[in-house]
Amino acid sequence: MKEFLCACLFLIAMPSAKADDGYRLWLRYELVNNSTLLSNYRNAVTSVYLPGTSPSLLAAKDELQMGLEGLLGKKVSFQNTLANAQLVVGTPASSSQIAALPLSNQLSKAGDEGFVIVSTTRSQKKIIAIAANTDIGVLYGVFHFLRLMQTQQNIQHLAVTSAPKTKYRLIDHWDNLNRTVERGYAGFSIWNWHTLPRYIDQRYIDYARANASIGINGVVVTNVNANALILTKEYLEKVAALANVFRPYGIKIYLTGRFSAPIEIGKLKTADPLNAEVRQWWKNKIDEIYTNIPDFGGFLIKANSEGQPGPQDYKRTHADGANMFAEALAPHKGIVMWRAFVYSNESPEDRLKQAYAEFKPLDGKFNNNVAIQVKNGPLDFQPREPFSPLFGAMPKTPLFIEYQLTQEYLGFSTHLVFMAPLFKEVLNADTYEKGKGSTVAKVLDGSLDGQALTGMAGVANIGNDINWTGHPFGQANWYTLGRLAWDHQLSSAQIANEWVRQTFGNSKPLVDTVEKMMLSSREAMVNYMTPLGLHHIMGYGHHYGPAPWFDKASRADWNPVYFHKADSIGIGFDRTANGTNYLSQYAPEVRKQFEDINTCPEEYLLWFHHVSWKHTMKSGRNLWEELCYRYYAGVDSVRVMQKEWNSLEKLVDKQRFNQVKMLLAVQEKEAVWWRNSCLLYFQTFSKMPIPPSYEKPDQTLEYYKNLNFPFAPGNGR
């Protein structure tokens, strides 16, 4: 009998081995497997008082009920009165108990969306209060409370006050109306326009829950390469159905506006933003949208970029175009997010210079409900880029940052690449706009220039795959966006730790190992793809795999050879005063650091300098030897990740363990492909050997150059 009981206790203590397809994301609400904590949690939360019947409060109640029952393994009583309630939830307006608590100072700091979670007493009895000024703040507070329990934190002495640092926290879907997804690697679009508006998939609700749990409050549901059809009556009814799903979760819906829509669906002869008929057409269309969707958020606009129509077609400025939309949206409190990703049909001397050249002179000329949405770097979502010089250059204009969650240039959805270090690298970068400490983060949260319109957006990596993102670890990047948009001061390690605990479990060996893998993964990928500041040397069009030799594109700056400029002397793009002088767009302090080859951080060396193959690096190796070292180190890092993951077989459910194991094998194979093909190609210029201590490439350069991928995913057209 004793042996039987011991065996039972052992099985209870073992991590859950049941299959997990990843659909629940980080909202798994598994039974707490720490017996001491479980007892404490059960004693602390036996009953809940959450009055109110608004859609957001009902969503909070449903989430709390589901979460607590899963975590505690028992039903929790929801009381209609205050008697015996240990967890009291609400706003001063919805709950007299919350109103009676001395929380005015904390609630004033929480603002419209923040929340307060405190341990306190009522009638000499210990209680926990989740309080907010608004119903959506209550929902955010409930998700935070459940996160504390999922990550097995102590909840006996709580004193949490949390408010978002940015006002607009957005997911941008590059989803087309035919359900293909541009640069999407997790299946087709989750929006089934054919069955909307009458059929509401449970997936839409779970999507809204997931976003609300990390503070996302806006969703752009259509591709920036816009289709005017979305603005027709038939489709606006479908969009309205999604908006109805999102509303209880504090999420506003946004659309991408096709600049030429007045011609395409309005039968006008022009789309000139200064034309009275065009302006009236947009005013009428926006009024129609708000009739269908009273809380419509506004438009995200891509104009005069990559062939998209825009105001420059009529010799107007970006400000002319953006302000036309802004004036029509202003009465409804809508906003315009005007993308700064622009480059002309003619190849410029250096494509990186164009956004600054077009937008810097317009600083202060945009209406106050216009934000310029700027990619994190000046080129195009590369594995590593310096921060865009527009951050710090437009103090009179609100700027949003745009990250890419879908891994267009980072190995698609077959590579484990945790992007928090990339995001933080940009946020912590110093623009020196107002002296030292003028970080990109301070530009974005409005504190540097006193902006009220603040935001952060991420291009979605979400599709209709059962686990949403294709790679299980892709979920971590979605999670990261929300957490950093809410609080950019969180560290990469904090975010990884939270996500692992909620997604896989709280076992210390599991958490420590997976967190280590995640935190090293981005640098590993940079090393085996684009070390030392190399950039945009991916396959043409689909961007799958390496193609540093490609030179057949219709314009120079679509060719990888344009960006690395390898020759017999060296490699790299000279953007100093001796080259394209791109560096002149940064503040003097930034320019000075990057301009000098001796002070330029080596991770950006080839981004800013054409460097001799024999240049001595900080390691003592010459540039060619350092390039070899980085490429081989990247592959070695992936192999270490494989070993680390294999050590967790008994701590991870079989389904996800095998899935990640197979994907890491793909990543290792493709890392070797990147390493071998790039070094063999660059060797034709350096004329130097790959050090004999390294494993030899198993294929010739011609083999790699002849690989062809006509159906590589992600083009979405």
Secondary structure, DSSP 8 states (H G I E B T S, - for coil): -HHHHHHHHHHHHS---S---STTTT--------HHHHHHHHHH-SEEE----SHHHHHHHHHHHHHHHHHHSS--EEESSSTT-SEEEE-TTT-HHHHHSS-HHHHHHHTTT-EEEEEEEETTEEEEEEE-SSHHHHHHHHHHHHHHHHTT---SS-EEEE--S-SEEEEE--B-TTS-BTT--SSS-S--TTTTTT---HHHHHHHHHHHHTT--EEE-S-SS--GGGGSHHHHHHHHHHHHHHGGGT-EEEEE--TTHHHHTT--S---TT-HHHHHHHHHHHHHHHHH-TT--EEEE--SSTT---GGGGT--HHHHHHHHHHHHGGGT-EEEEE-----SS--S-GGGHHHHHHGGGTT-S-TTEEEEEESSSSSS-SS----TTTTT-TTS-EEEEEE-S-TTTTGGGS----HHHHHHHHT-B--TTSTT-BHHHHHTSTTTT-S--EEEEE----SSTTSSSSTTHHHHHHHHHHHHH-TTS-HHHHHHHHHHHHT---HHHHHHHHHHHHHHHHHHHHHHSGGG----B-TTT--SB-TT---SSSGGGSHHHHH---SSEES---STTTT-GGGGS-HHHHHHHHSTTTS-GGGHHHH--EETT-B-TTS-BHHHHHHHHHHHHHHHHHHHHHHHHTTTTTS-HHHHHHHHHHHHHHHHHHHHHHHHHHHHHHHHH-----TTS---SS-HHHHHT---TT-TT---
